[in-house]
Amino acid sequence: MTFSDIMGSLGVAILLIAFLLNMLKIIKTESLVYSLLNLIGAGIACYASYLIHYFPFVILEGSWCLVSLVALIRKL
């Protein structure tokens, strides 16, 4: 497994954990934790996509990261 594989897997795992916790009603989409998990997960996934030069996902994950950052700032 390459470094980019590890980073991509970590980022996606964090995003899926946020989704699972929300679906199980452990955290709400409006919570600080949810936004933080999305910011970190999308940021790591964006970086992994950049490492493998797959720019459609750089744009997708980068956008997800920016939206999460805005949500996080609004909560603070």
Steps between C-alpha positions, in 0.01 A plus 500: 500500500644835398501822703224644280290185556541533875413869497199446274374215714543705818316799353212292371480308830463827692227615261318168538529513879339845497221369276446189715490700824246732344283214371506338845393836645811520717599834349294753309595664172491832684759389757856621521630141498321419174644804324846430638494136389387607153770767481778263602376204294443704184833678543690172527308347209567813292872473572500129407322580173761766428779249566366269231419790265128422486368851472124433481524379859735780597221737396229291671684449828642852495148640464376272779787621717424868433128457570585321823741777597232764443253297710759464774576872504129581516462271800786668682 
